[in-house]
Amino acid sequence: MSASPQTIGWARVAATLGLLLLFSGCAHYQANAKLERHDPASGYRLETLAPDENSGSLLVVLTFSGGGTRAATMAYGVLDQLAKTEIIWEGRRKRLLDEVDIISAVSGGSYTAAYYALYRERLFTDFERDFLKRDVQGEIARKILAPANLVRSSSPQFGRIDLVAEYLDENIFRGATFGDLQRRGRPFLLINASDMSLGTRFEFTQDQFDLMCSDLTPYLLAHAVAASSAVPIAFSPLTLRNYAGECDYREPDWVPQALNDRAESARRFYKASELRSYLDRARRPYIHLLDGGISDNTGLRGLLDRILAERNPQRLTRALGAPALRKVVLIMVSAETRPDLSLDRVEAVPTVFQVIRNVKDIPINRYSFETTELFKSQIENRVRREGGQETEFYLVEVTLEAITDENERERYMSIPTSFALPAETVDELQRLARRLLTDSPNYRRLLLNLGTGKDADVPTGQAIP
């Protein structure tokens, strides 16, 4: 007796549903690898990266803020200008870009930073096509909403952020790991996310992964960038396994010292408490990460933590990657937003979406301001005191607040922080970033004191078309 067409149809539906349920049960996030033995002389750390052409007397650090494609484009514009700027240092002519030692980035800024750290010169030929002038937001949305992926993301061990990481790996970073970055040498890349439980900064470095007895070397770069931009509600957190206690890890000397003397420095005490929490695997077998902007939208916090933790001058200069400092250059690129005051012009009760957006942005903006001011108050004095009085410090701020024309400033600040911008807006933001950099008095002072070969400059005050 042959089955009826209706029976066959229902059998196919049942088989399909069975396969989808099977796929759902099999879906799992990419687990970070276990570290067999703690070795502070190996892994992705600033100290283990070959300096290549970087001199030990000139330290150049870049920080890229969050802010979607807007932030990524401003970071790109700054890198492009540094590539066009020649300097003469220690008798050698080179590009200022070639002296960059560290790039610390958050969320949108981490895309540009990671792309440059991995591909170097290809940034200037391929990044617009691969990211800046691409509807990344739309492509990710379509991937997440694909029926098979809706089923996969229903698994409790697989979330939307894992689909974002897959997309980035397939389309932008193409299987690259932190081991690949280590082989490329400097600049050292600090990608920053946020620990969801602690509300503190989490960095993708071997120093951080040591706490969990995990090996960062084989970890996919795309997953770190995804974690750094895992906006709450829109995306799920990214999960890491904690293997603490299985690799003979020894914590730095300053941690027990800070825990034993809270009165001396409350900041060091709380940082030490935060680090030690990862050693308690019984309480924290898994670590969940969200957008780095929640804990530090400037990219400055990682540098500040290193400065505040190290009291020994030699250790500080080693931690910053330049044992014989003569000049320290910090270029901060910030695509900050302003508070939305439009709600204050109407009597109507704000919608749930408006409340969520403002509650998310207010602490980020306020904390970013406090972090920047604290960094300014600490960095120059500490560098000069511990690097030597002859050490010169240059703080260069590339920020939308520096735009003097109020209408122009408001126009750029109103650009959405999404991951899809019109090509002409991307071009405008690149020109803006180059102009803000070259208009900076501290940047001009730096070029004058370095002795420049030639500088592809944007004339001071030139209007942007």
Helices and strands as residue ranges (DSSP letters): H 5-26, E 33-34, G 46-48, E 58-64, H 68-83, E 85-89, E 92-95, G 96-99, E 100-106, H 108-119, G 120-122, H 123-127, I 128-132, H 136-145, H 147-152, H 160-168, I 169-173, H 178-184, E 188-195, E 200-203, H 206-211, E 214-215, H 221-228, E 238-241, H 254-260, H 266-277, E 286-290, G 292-294, H 301-309, H 313-319, E 327-334, G 342-345, H 352-387, E 392-399, G 400-402, H 406-413, H 423-439, H 441-450, E 452-455
